[in-house]
């Protein structure tokens, strides 16, 4: 491995770590970031005397969406469990109980 490859590897790792830190920060400070985006949007709207209100709102909303995507888990929905509990055999169809056969179960319905 040459010097160039070593530098590329080091830069890749540093970039990945910085990206992870930014995502972590965005996730834990979404409320403050949203408030800041609202304030900047209001300032821009005031400076342009309302001429670009819809464009400013669109940009602000897209920025908020990007922040919310950064801060959330990558493969799960927020609040969703990532692993099933050990006793999660409930998704399987229950078989016959107490020695009954499938025909006996239908007869009792």
Residue, then its C-alpha position, 0 to 999 in steps of 0.5 A: x500500500x502506497x502513501x496515496x492509498x494510506x492517505x485516501x484511507x485515512x481521509x475516508x475514515x475521517x470523513x465517515x467519522x465526521x458524517x456520523x458525528x454530524x448525524x448524531x448532533x442533528x438527531x439530538x438537536x432537531x428542535x434547535x436546528x428547526x428553530x434556527x431554520x425558521x429564524x433564518x427563513x423569517x430574516x430572509x423573507x423580511x430582507x426580500x420584503x416578502x417577494x420570495x416567501x414561497x421559495x424561502x418556505x420551500x427551502x426551509x422545509x427541505x432543509x428541515x426534512x434533510x436534518x430529520x433524515x440525518x438524525x434518524x436511525x438508518x434502517x428502522x423507523x423511530x420508536x420501532x424495535x430493532x430486534x424481536x423479543x425471544x418469546x416472539x414466536x407469536x407470528x407463527x400460526x398456532x398448531x393443535x393444542x392439547x392433542x387435537x388434530x387440525x380436523x378436531x379444531x375445525x369440528x369445535x368451531 
